[in-house]
Amino acid sequence: MKRKLPHPPRESRPALWRSFAELENTPEFEHVVEREFPGGAERNSSGLTKRDFVKLMGASVALTALTGCRRPEAQLVPFTKGVEWSVPGKFLYYATAMPIRGGAMPLVASTVDGRPTKLEGNPLHPASNGATDAFAQASVLDLYDPHRSRTVKRGGREVLAGEFEAYLAQLSEKRPEGLAFLVERKNSPSRDRLRGELEQRFPGLIWSEYEPLGDDREVVAAAFGAGVRLVPKFERADVILALDSDFLSSASEYGPAYAAGFYPRRNPDQPGAPMNRLYVVENHYTCTGGMADHRYRCKASLIGEFARRLATRIVDLTNHSGLATVLGAVPQNGANFDEKWIAECAADLARNPGRSMVLVGGQQPAWVQALVFGINEALGNHGMTILGVADDAPSAAPLSRLVDAIRVGGVKTLFVLGGNPAYNAPANFAMRDLLARVPEVVRVGMFEDETSAVSEWHVPAAHYLEAWGDVRTFDGTYTAIQPMILPLWGGVSELEILARLGGNAQPSGLDLVQQTYGLLAGAVSLEGWNEFLRNGFLPGSQWAGKDLAFRATEAVRLAEAASPVEEGVELVFLQSSSVDDGRYANNSWLQETPDFETKVTWDNVALISPATAARLGIRANNFGLLQKVTALNHEVDFDMVADVITLKAGDVSIEAAAIVAPGHADDSISLALGYGRKGVSALFDNVGFDAYPLRTSDGPRFRSAISVSGSGRSYPLARTQEHKSMEGRDLFREGTRERYKKDPTFVQSMGLVDAHNPPTTSLYEHPQLTAPDQWGMAIDLNACIGCSACAVACQAENNVPVVGKAEVRRNRDMAWMRIDRYFAGNPENPEMLAQAMLCQHCENAPCESVCPVNATVHSEEGLNLMAYNRCIGTRYCANNCPWKVRRFNYFDYNQRPLEELYWGPLAPKGMADSLKMAKNPNVTVRMRGVMEKCTFCIQRIEEAKISRMVQAGPRNKYEVPIPKFQTACQQACPSDAIVFGNIADPKDRVTRLRQSNRGYVTLKYLNTQPRVTYLARIKNPNPAMPDATSVGMANGPEGGPH
């Protein structure tokens, strides 16, 4: 019998809201909510009822059966050669690393039968807290991508790999002039060593490094001298100000590395250290902005003026002569700011000399970064919260120097190792045309892309899991990159190409890395080498500390060269949370992961503030323009469309779909990079809008004075913000540190809990859960920033399928774990809150009581489990789940092409062989008609229990402690926001967190007894700030029901 759950009615204007439609509670929004579980048309346009349709289908199936009833035959092929150390059913774990712009992300790769299937952080590494980010989790899918380049091509025709090897040998022997390299930034000692050898062999060689999203290395070298890198120590900082710096996000090159220092200081219960305070100034909402205690909206082009006024206050408070000297050269602007906000922020920083920190985005103009360095110098932060280390990486030529050399004909042979400059180089360089002028361009890449199209040679590149390599992390630790599998399609590594050019006819990646290891370790011993590979790094190899000496004269020089900021509307170029700068364009896991702020999948959009949108005539909600997606005569209305606008600067214009973003700066438009590519692959062709044509070398972060006009057209979006709407139910709770100190249990009296409702009872009594192991989870909202690392890790671990944009628009996304993003307060400048939502594993689960076939059942250890082979797809459980966390396989997503799902048996069936290798063999791959959901990683629980039984031997297994393990989401979380364990064990960390004063369960009034506990978010506002009274008030001033 279906339980009628006593949910409260939705408020007319809720305190917590996901979108403008929900805030305004429009009739269109109510229609969307009511249609969340559309049953489909009872009668289609032909007049055929569903009953008649089933009769006809039954007859057709009977006729089909006359041709035979046998299943298709499949062959089991044994290994012709056993995989090294492989034991059937057992995973092997190897330390490796993923190269990134700032260095590397230390990893542990899980392999089975010789193939890597999952990546986790390396907890032994000094530059890691054992976590990862969404990009690292999804990188294993890039390894098995069937769209990867497979053959060597010359002049567009396929040639044998030997022909390319002969070409390299010829270059090495003749040593021609005009040789140049354009590479991605990578801190690889082996690559640097081989580069040095090539520079001796090829006099005049140009080595240029280019990263579209760049960093602050050039400005740091100017302000502190060459060979210096800045390392912030967040664990020492009491007050932090971020100026256009999203340092906490997965999109940040150091995000997971910074987490170990930052997040423990956000814990209001941590003894010995006060809770830190975070100020953020930015033009659009970021993950870091969502975590801020105080946030200020500011155009990206005015960050410099904001920093100048802040520096003026700092000089008044510190009398620092060096900063005063720099201020005298900094350009001024008459923009309007909240001067009290700046004054109180500056006062808070000055009250904490040597215990504060000011960060600025690496793509801000050089003079802005230099000014911020001066502010930190005046505050005494250098050497305290910001340390200097001696970076021994050799300098490289900027892209502009290579461009100049190509223009004068000085480059005859150009090797492009990685990257995609024909697509993402600054527009004023016209890189595609320049590459066509080089006699021979050798492109080494994983995919055939825009650069490959204008290259003489295209050579498949090896994935980092296919080749030997090495790298230094952001602190300088020498880290190993060891391959997990042989190159699937003959890919070659950078090291092999460089070695061949250096005269090594048969290079071995292993030998090349061993040589570098010997130079750094002093000698190569078998024991030391094995220890290096086992741990993944060389102990004690961090860069040595270096005193920071701020050079004010250089900062003055940069400030005097600054260009004035033009007035008008600006366009800000963002790093995409899905495709980065475009390098992950073919990764469907990332494409289908919603952007944290916009909740858009499979697209990028232009973000505009409500006030600017109203002035430009852009509609905030287009529910009235819902497009009707027709498939099999079944109309489904869901999601939204967006107005398409035209952005123009000079003679160049682009188009983009625009949406209104709460908390966005006025007269500013933000657009993520990496989209809008054409002719690349079926997966990413014409997805989103290309922003690179408006991006120039003198303005990598923003472009001012652009014109904006409407096109009169609309564009369909797949946004998950209205999916699984909680309809105003009480899920997120927050308060201030002051309130928490006065009333530690205030969370228990918020919302619809026992304080407002009589105790609930149930006529249904579930069996007693008496097993010694009782599993539960705690999620700390004070640490969760919504980076989606957990969601992608869950997808990789549990074989969660991708459904495509069209199915996401129908509310059919399959993610077991979603990140609910809420706004609270004034739509112009609200708070933004993140909450990870997954199956709550209720002890009194409403889904179990409605399943007619017992497909969803409870284990004796408190887990709500799915028996897939029993499920008949009634979807009653999904309809009865208050949290809306169950997913239904409407199609065989793993077996059918996404663009041909509705073709049924007419579509080709079968998964690409390479994609089969990415599947976790311990998790069932579900088929059409089956319901699925979070299982608390039951496969990992069972693996730990088996290990315990092996250790126990003839003894009672419960006498042996269960081996430590983590769920996939917990292990990936960079902020340690998720904790899983045995709630029956009083010593377990999850038990202590469940008993915290901040702990609460969602929808407690339903008496479902969830096993997931949330810890309320606590903000630490400065009471002197002008916005202090609105901080931490997402639940209202009294925290009442909403």
NUGUGU-101400 format. One record per residue (C-alpha): z, y, x; residue number from 1. Coordinates in steps of 0.1 Angstrom, whole numbers. Layout:
N
zz/yy/xx/seq
Z/Y/X/NUM
...
! end
This chain:
1042
zz/yy/xx/seq
0/0/0/1
-9/34/14/2
20/56/22/3
19/91/8/4
31/113/37/5
49/145/26/6
31/170/48/7
39/206/42/8
11/229/29/9
-10/249/54/10
2/285/57/11
-22/312/47/12
-20/328/82/13
-5/303/106/14
15/313/137/15
-3/287/158/16
-41/284/154/17
-71/269/172/18
-98/292/160/19
-105/324/140/20
-115/302/111/21
-81/285/110/22
-63/318/115/23
-81/334/86/24
-80/302/66/25
-114/308/52/26
-129/287/24/27
-155/274/49/28
-127/262/71/29
-110/244/42/30
-143/227/35/31
-145/215/71/32
-110/201/70/33
-116/184/37/34
-148/168/51/35
-131/155/82/36
-135/119/69/37
-169/122/51/38
-176/90/32/39
-213/97/30/40
-235/102/0/41
-231/75/-27/42
-267/78/-36/43
-295/89/-13/44
-326/108/-21/45
-345/77/-31/46
-320/69/-59/47
-309/37/-41/48
-271/30/-45/49
-251/16/-17/50
-247/-16/-37/51
-285/-20/-40/52
-289/-12/-3/53
-264/-39/7/54
-284/-64/-16/55
-316/-56/1/56
-301/-58/36/57
-287/-92/27/58
-321/-104/17/59
-337/-91/48/60
-311/-107/70/61
-317/-140/52/62
-355/-137/59/63
-348/-128/95/64
-326/-159/99/65
-356/-181/92/66
-369/-174/127/67
-338/-189/143/68
-301/-183/145/69
-294/-189/183/70
-278/-162/204/71
-298/-149/233/72
-292/-170/264/73
-276/-154/295/74
-273/-168/330/75
-242/-169/351/76
-251/-164/387/77
-226/-173/414/78
-220/-152/445/79
-244/-163/472/80
-220/-147/496/81
-183/-141/488/82
-169/-106/488/83
-145/-99/516/84
-108/-105/507/85
-119/-108/470/86
-96/-128/447/87
-109/-133/411/88
-90/-111/387/89
-72/-92/415/90
-79/-56/425/91
-81/-45/461/92
-71/-9/470/93
-86/12/499/94
-78/47/511/95
-107/71/511/96
-113/107/503/97
-137/128/482/98
-152/158/501/99
-148/191/483/100
-154/228/492/101
-119/233/505/102
-117/201/524/103
-111/168/507/104
-92/151/479/105
-73/120/493/106
-79/90/472/107
-71/53/467/108
-101/34/454/109
-96/3/432/110
-122/-23/437/111
-129/-57/420/112
-156/-82/432/113
-167/-56/458/114
-173/-27/434/115
-151/4/430/116
-141/10/394/117
-113/36/395/118
-100/63/418/119
-65/76/421/120
-47/101/444/121
-33/89/477/122
5/94/474/123
10/88/511/124
-12/117/521/125
7/149/531/126
-18/171/513/127
-16/151/480/128
10/145/454/129
-8/113/444/130
-28/130/417/131
-65/139/412/132
-86/161/390/133
-114/155/364/134
-142/157/390/135
-127/130/412/136
-120/108/382/137
-156/111/370/138
-172/108/405/139
-172/70/402/140
-198/74/374/141
-221/93/397/142
-220/63/420/143
-235/41/393/144
-257/67/377/145
-291/49/370/146
-308/83/373/147
-300/85/410/148
-329/88/435/149
-340/54/447/150
-370/59/470/151
-380/81/499/152
-409/104/490/153
-433/124/511/154
-455/149/494/155
-445/135/461/156
-456/99/468/157
-433/70/476/158
-431/58/512/159
-411/33/531/160
-378/42/546/161
-392/33/580/162
-417/61/578/163
-389/86/575/164
-370/70/604/165
-401/73/625/166
-404/110/615/167
-368/116/627/168
-374/98/660/169
-405/120/665/170
-385/152/660/171
-358/139/683/172
-383/132/710/173
-405/163/708/174
-376/188/701/175
-397/214/683/176
-387/250/679/177
-378/264/645/178
-353/237/634/179
-328/247/608/180
-302/231/586/181
-289/242/552/182
-258/222/542/183
-229/223/519/184
-195/233/533/185
-176/203/545/186
-147/201/570/187
-160/170/587/188
-150/167/625/189
-177/141/630/190
-204/163/614/191
-192/192/636/192
-194/171/667/193
-229/159/659/194
-239/195/651/195
-227/206/685/196
-248/179/702/197
-279/190/682/198
-274/227/691/199
-276/216/728/200
-306/194/722/201
-324/220/700/202
-319/256/714/203
-322/282/687/204
-311/258/659/205
-299/276/628/206
-270/259/610/207
-263/276/577/208
-237/266/551/209
-239/277/515/210
-216/272/485/211
-226/289/453/212
-190/294/444/213
-179/303/479/214
-144/311/492/215
-126/337/512/216
-132/324/548/217
-154/353/559/218
-129/379/547/219
-99/360/561/220
-117/360/595/221
-122/397/593/222
-86/405/582/223
-68/381/605/224
-93/370/632/225
-115/340/636/226
-102/305/633/227
-75/313/607/228
-69/298/573/229
-43/308/548/230
-21/282/532/231
1/294/503/232
36/277/499/233
43/279/462/234
76/261/465/235
89/292/483/236
76/318/458/237
98/333/431/238
72/357/418/239
34/351/418/240
6/374/408/241
-29/360/404/242
-58/385/403/243
-89/367/389/244
-76/335/406/245
-75/303/386/246
-56/285/413/247
-41/258/390/248
-73/246/374/249
-92/214/383/250
-121/238/389/251
-101/253/418/252
-108/236/451/253
-71/234/459/254
-57/229/424/255
-42/194/428/256
-30/202/463/257
-11/233/451/258
5/214/422/259
32/198/443/260
47/231/452/261
41/251/420/262
51/229/391/263
86/219/402/264
94/256/402/265
84/258/365/266
112/234/356/267
140/254/339/268
165/225/346/269
158/222/383/270
189/227/403/271
190/248/435/272
159/270/428/273
153/295/401/274
123/291/377/275
94/311/391/276
76/339/373/277
38/340/370/278
17/371/363/279
-20/367/357/280
-48/394/355/281
-82/380/344/282
-111/388/322/283
-111/354/303/284
-85/328/296/285
-81/302/323/286
-57/273/328/287
-37/295/351/288
-37/323/325/289
-24/299/298/290
5/291/321/291
13/328/327/292
46/344/317/293
27/377/315/294
-11/380/313/295
-32/411/313/296
-68/414/302/297
-90/431/327/298
-127/433/334/299
-136/413/366/300
-153/444/380/301
-120/463/376/302
-98/439/394/303
-102/460/425/304
-90/491/407/305
-61/472/393/306
-52/460/428/307
-55/496/441/308
-31/509/416/309
-7/480/422/310
-9/487/460/311
-1/524/453/312
31/513/436/313
39/489/464/314
35/516/490/315
58/538/471/316
84/510/470/317
80/497/506/318
66/527/526/319
43/503/544/320
20/523/567/321
-7/496/571/322
-12/493/534/323
-12/530/530/324
-40/533/556/325
-61/508/537/326
-55/526/504/327
-69/558/518/328
-103/541/522/329
-104/522/489/330
-127/535/462/331
-111/548/431/332
-120/544/395/333
-109/562/364/334
-105/531/342/335
-76/530/317/336
-47/505/324/337
-13/500/310/338
5/518/338/339
39/504/328/340
26/469/331/341
15/476/366/342
47/494/376/343
70/467/364/344
49/440/380/345
50/459/413/346
87/464/410/347
93/427/404/348
72/418/435/349
90/444/456/350
124/430/446/351
114/397/461/352
101/404/496/353
91/373/514/354
96/353/482/355
66/366/463/356
28/360/465/357
-3/378/454/358
-35/358/451/359
-71/370/445/360
-102/351/436/361
-125/342/465/362
-156/356/449/363
-142/391/444/364
-157/417/467/365
-145/416/503/366
-126/449/501/367
-106/437/471/368
-96/405/490/369
-87/426/521/370
-66/450/499/371
-46/420/485/372
-40/408/520/373
-25/442/527/374
-3/439/497/375
11/406/509/376
17/421/543/377
36/450/528/378
57/426/507/379
66/405/538/380
49/374/524/381
28/365/555/382
47/338/574/383
70/332/545/384
51/323/513/385
17/325/529/386
13/307/562/387
-15/308/587/388
-30/277/604/389
-55/275/632/390
-88/263/617/391
-109/248/645/392
-141/244/624/393
-171/261/640/394
-185/291/622/395
-218/288/604/396
-246/313/597/397
-246/328/562/398
-274/320/538/399
-288/355/543/400
-295/349/580/401
-315/317/572/402
-334/336/545/403
-343/363/570/404
-355/337/595/405
-377/320/569/406
-392/354/559/407
-403/361/595/408
-417/326/600/409
-389/315/623/410
-382/282/605/411
-407/254/609/412
-386/225/598/413
-357/228/574/414
-332/200/565/415
-315/206/532/416
-285/182/532/417
-270/182/498/418
-268/212/475/419
-297/226/454/420
-306/260/467/421
-339/262/448/422
-317/263/417/423
-284/279/426/424
-291/303/455/425
-288/341/447/426
-317/353/426/427
-327/381/450/428
-334/355/477/429
-362/339/456/430
-353/306/473/431
-379/285/456/432
-407/306/469/433
-391/308/504/434
-388/270/506/435
-425/267/498/436
-433/288/528/437
-415/265/553/438
-440/240/567/439
-417/210/564/440
-386/208/542/441
-366/176/543/442
-344/173/512/443
-315/148/512/444
-299/145/478/445
-286/120/453/446
-310/132/426/447
-345/146/425/448
-340/182/414/449
-355/216/417/450
-352/216/455/451
-369/182/458/452
-399/196/439/453
-406/221/466/454
-398/198/496/455
-422/178/517/456
-396/150/521/457
-371/137/496/458
-346/112/509/459
-319/95/487/460
-284/105/498/461
-255/81/499/462
-226/87/476/463
-193/93/495/464
-182/58/483/465
-212/43/500/466
-209/57/535/467
-185/62/564/468
-173/97/570/469
-143/119/578/470
-129/152/567/471
-100/175/570/472
-79/185/540/473
-69/221/533/474
-39/217/557/475
-61/202/584/476
-50/166/581/477
-77/143/595/478
-87/120/567/479
-109/89/565/480
-138/84/541/481
-145/47/541/482
-172/31/519/483
-163/8/490/484
-198/-6/485/485
-231/-8/503/486
-257/19/493/487
-270/8/459/488
-304/24/464/489
-308/28/501/490
-291/61/504/491
-284/76/538/492
-256/98/550/493
-256/131/567/494
-240/116/598/495
-268/90/601/496
-295/117/599/497
-278/140/624/498
-273/110/648/499
-309/100/647/500
-320/135/654/501
-296/135/683/502
-314/105/698/503
-294/76/684/504
-321/52/671/505
-297/29/653/506
-267/49/642/507
-237/33/626/508
-214/54/604/509
-185/33/615/510
-191/39/652/511
-197/77/646/512
-163/81/629/513
-146/59/654/514
-158/81/682/515
-144/112/665/516
-111/94/657/517
-108/85/694/518
-112/121/704/519
-85/133/680/520
-61/103/684/521
-64/101/722/522
-78/66/722/523
-92/40/698/524
-69/10/695/525
-74/-17/669/526
-39/-13/656/527
-41/25/654/528
-76/24/638/529
-64/-1/611/530
-34/21/604/531
-57/51/601/532
-78/33/575/533
-48/17/557/534
-30/51/552/535
-62/71/549/536
-52/98/574/537
-40/104/610/538
-3/114/610/539
4/147/628/540
-32/159/627/541
-25/190/606/542
-37/223/620/543
-11/240/641/544
6/271/626/545
-7/305/636/546
10/339/633/547
-8/362/609/548
-16/396/622/549
-31/418/595/550
-58/440/609/551
-57/471/588/552
-87/487/606/553
-109/458/595/554
-97/462/559/555
-106/499/561/556
-141/490/573/557
-146/466/544/558
-132/492/519/559
-155/520/533/560
-185/497/527/561
-176/491/491/562
-200/499/463/563
-188/519/432/564
-184/499/400/565
-210/507/373/566
-198/513/338/567
-209/494/307/568
-209/457/299/569
-205/433/327/570
-215/396/330/571
-190/374/348/572
-202/341/364/573
-178/313/358/574
-173/279/375/575
-179/253/348/576
-150/229/340/577
-177/203/333/578
-205/206/358/579
-188/228/385/580
-218/248/399/581
-243/223/385/582
-236/195/409/583
-222/172/382/584
-250/179/357/585
-258/142/353/586
-222/131/346/587
-219/123/309/588
-181/118/311/589
-177/154/322/590
-203/167/298/591
-185/152/269/592
-151/165/280/593
-144/197/260/594
-140/229/279/595
-103/238/278/596
-108/273/264/597
-139/270/242/598
-137/233/233/599
-174/232/237/600
-191/200/249/601
-226/195/263/602
-232/232/266/603
-221/265/281/604
-216/296/260/605
-212/333/265/606
-176/344/259/607
-170/378/242/608
-139/396/231/609
-134/402/193/610
-137/440/197/611
-169/438/218/612
-184/412/194/613
-177/434/164/614
-194/463/182/615
-224/442/191/616
-226/425/157/617
-219/390/169/618
-202/368/143/619
-168/353/151/620
-173/323/128/621
-206/308/117/622
-193/283/93/623
-214/299/66/624
-245/290/88/625
-236/254/93/626
-267/234/102/627
-273/202/82/628
-279/173/105/629
-300/148/86/630
-300/111/96/631
-309/82/73/632
-310/106/43/633
-273/113/50/634
-263/150/53/635
-232/157/74/636
-220/193/76/637
-196/198/105/638
-190/221/134/639
-206/254/140/640
-236/273/153/641
-236/304/175/642
-256/336/176/643
-281/336/205/644
-280/369/225/645
-302/383/252/646
-286/395/285/647
-308/418/306/648
-303/434/340/649
-333/452/355/650
-365/432/348/651
-347/399/344/652
-333/386/312/653
-317/354/300/654
-305/340/267/655
-272/324/258/656
-253/313/227/657
-223/336/222/658
-189/329/208/659
-159/351/203/660
-130/342/226/661
-94/353/219/662
-78/370/249/663
-111/380/265/664
-115/414/281/665
-135/441/263/666
-170/451/275/667
-171/418/295/668
-192/387/289/669
-184/354/307/670
-209/326/312/671
-205/293/331/672
-229/284/358/673
-247/251/363/674
-266/247/330/675
-300/254/315/676
-320/232/339/677
-354/218/330/678
-373/187/340/679
-343/172/359/680
-332/142/338/681
-333/131/302/682
-295/135/301/683
-294/172/311/684
-328/186/302/685
-325/219/284/686
-287/216/280/687
-271/250/279/688
-282/283/294/689
-290/292/330/690
-270/322/344/691
-283/320/380/692
-313/343/374/693
-289/372/370/694
-267/363/399/695
-274/381/432/696
-259/379/467/697
-241/413/464/698
-224/403/432/699
-215/366/431/700
-187/371/407/701
-201/397/382/702
-230/419/375/703
-223/453/359/704
-243/474/335/705
-262/447/317/706
-277/452/283/707
-269/430/254/708
-290/425/223/709
-292/399/195/710
-321/376/192/711
-318/368/155/712
-316/331/163/713
-287/306/162/714
-279/276/183/715
-260/245/173/716
-228/238/193/717
-206/207/195/718
-171/221/195/719
-141/199/190/720
-116/227/182/721
-119/220/145/722
-119/182/150/723
-86/164/142/724
-71/196/127/725
-34/193/123/726
-36/218/93/727
-6/239/104/728
18/210/111/729
45/215/136/730
35/201/170/731
39/226/197/732
72/244/205/733
82/270/231/734
108/295/239/735
120/318/266/736
143/310/295/737
169/335/282/738
169/318/248/739
172/284/265/740
202/295/285/741
219/308/254/742
211/278/231/743
199/248/252/744
192/228/220/745
172/254/201/746
142/232/202/747
160/207/179/748
163/234/152/749
126/245/151/750
100/235/126/751
104/207/100/752
131/186/116/753
165/175/104/754
179/210/105/755
157/219/75/756
152/185/58/757
176/158/46/758
175/125/65/759
145/104/57/760
146/68/47/761
120/41/43/762
117/11/20/763
98/-7/47/764
119/-23/74/765
100/-32/106/766
113/-61/128/767
139/-52/153/768
124/-45/188/769
147/-65/210/770
126/-71/242/771
143/-59/274/772
112/-37/281/773
106/-9/256/774
78/14/266/775
77/51/260/776
63/83/273/777
74/119/279/778
50/149/282/779
63/181/296/780
46/211/280/781
60/233/307/782
38/216/332/783
7/207/312/784
-21/232/317/785
-49/213/298/786
-70/205/329/787
-84/173/312/788
-78/152/343/789
-58/128/321/790
-85/126/295/791
-112/117/320/792
-89/92/338/793
-83/75/304/794
-121/73/299/795
-126/57/333/796
-98/33/330/797
-104/21/294/798
-142/20/292/799
-143/47/266/800
-179/53/256/801
-199/85/255/802
-215/93/222/803
-237/124/229/804
-238/159/215/805
-252/149/180/806
-223/125/174/807
-197/149/187/808
-209/174/161/809
-202/147/135/810
-166/144/146/811
-173/110/162/812
-161/117/198/813
-143/87/212/814
-118/102/236/815
-85/83/233/816
-66/113/247/817
-74/149/236/818
-61/182/247/819
-52/204/218/820
-55/241/226/821
-36/265/205/822
-35/303/203/823
-5/323/191/824
-1/360/184/825
-26/388/183/826
-62/375/184/827
-71/403/209/828
-44/392/234/829
-28/359/222/830
-9/333/242/831
-28/301/249/832
-10/267/248/833
-21/232/258/834
-8/199/244/835
-20/165/254/836
-23/143/222/837
-26/106/221/838
-14/76/200/839
23/81/195/840
30/43/193/841
53/48/163/842
79/22/157/843
73/28/119/844
36/32/123/845
17/43/91/846
-15/28/105/847
-1/-7/105/848
9/-8/69/849
-26/-1/56/850
-47/-24/77/851
-58/-53/54/852
-64/-77/83/853
-35/-71/107/854
-59/-57/133/855
-33/-31/143/856
1/-46/150/857
33/-40/168/858
44/-58/199/859
80/-67/206/860
80/-41/234/861
73/-12/210/862
35/-9/215/863
11/-3/187/864
-18/-26/197/865
-53/-33/185/866
-67/-68/180/867
-104/-59/183/868
-117/-93/171/869
-98/-89/138/870
-109/-54/130/871
-135/-51/102/872
-138/-13/103/873
-122/-2/71/874
-109/29/89/875
-79/30/67/876
-57/33/98/877
-75/64/109/878
-72/80/75/879
-35/72/75/880
-27/85/110/881
-10/119/109/882
-20/127/145/883
-56/117/140/884
-58/98/173/885
-78/67/162/886
-115/64/171/887
-142/43/153/888
-173/29/169/889
-200/40/144/890
-226/26/168/891
-229/3/198/892
-226/32/221/893
-225/10/252/894
-257/-8/242/895
-280/17/227/896
-296/49/241/897
-278/79/227/898
-310/96/215/899
-319/64/195/900
-287/54/179/901
-302/56/144/902
-331/34/153/903
-309/4/149/904
-326/-29/160/905
-358/-9/168/906
-340/7/198/907
-338/-11/231/908
-305/-29/236/909
-286/-32/268/910
-267/-12/293/911
-282/-2/327/912
-271/-28/352/913
-255/-2/375/914
-234/12/346/915
-220/-23/339/916
-205/-21/374/917
-185/9/365/918
-166/-9/337/919
-130/-20/341/920
-130/-58/338/921
-94/-58/325/922
-104/-38/294/923
-125/-51/266/924
-158/-32/260/925
-157/-25/222/926
-187/-29/199/927
-199/-13/167/928
-176/-14/137/929
-143/-16/157/930
-114/9/157/931
-98/18/191/932
-71/40/204/933
-46/45/233/934
-29/13/243/935
-4/28/269/936
-27/10/294/937
-16/-24/282/938
-36/-40/310/939
-15/-22/336/940
17/-33/318/941
6/-69/318/942
-5/-68/354/943
30/-55/364/944
47/-82/343/945
26/-109/359/946
36/-96/393/947
72/-97/383/948
69/-134/372/949
53/-143/405/950
82/-126/423/951
108/-142/401/952
95/-177/406/953
119/-202/389/954
144/-175/381/955
147/-156/349/956
119/-130/351/957
141/-103/337/958
164/-106/367/959
137/-91/388/960
128/-55/383/961
93/-48/372/962
71/-34/399/963
65/4/396/964
32/13/379/965
18/42/360/966
-6/47/331/967
-40/61/340/968
-32/95/325/969
1/97/343/970
-13/88/376/971
-41/114/374/972
-20/143/362/973
-18/169/390/974
12/187/375/975
33/155/369/976
35/165/332/977
32/129/320/978
60/103/326/979
58/67/313/980
84/40/316/981
110/17/301/982
131/37/276/983
155/8/274/984
165/13/310/985
190/42/312/986
180/48/349/987
144/52/341/988
130/87/345/989
114/86/311/990
148/78/295/991
163/109/311/992
135/131/299/993
137/118/264/994
174/129/264/995
166/164/276/996
176/193/255/997
139/204/255/998
128/170/241/999
115/165/206/1000
91/143/187/1001
63/156/166/1002
63/153/128/1003
98/139/129/1004
102/144/92/1005
77/116/85/1006
102/90/100/1007
75/73/119/1008
97/72/150/1009
71/80/177/1010
76/67/212/1011
61/99/227/1012
85/127/234/1013
74/162/242/1014
94/187/263/1015
91/222/249/1016
75/249/270/1017
99/275/284/1018
85/309/295/1019
102/332/321/1020
93/368/310/1021
104/399/328/1022
124/418/302/1023
112/451/316/1024
76/443/309/1025
59/461/279/1026
49/427/264/1027
82/409/270/1028
91/407/233/1029
60/388/225/1030
63/361/252/1031
74/327/242/1032
71/334/205/1033
45/309/195/1034
68/295/168/1035
79/329/156/1036
110/349/166/1037
133/324/150/1038
113/294/156/1039
111/285/120/1040
86/262/103/1041
50/271/105/1042
! end
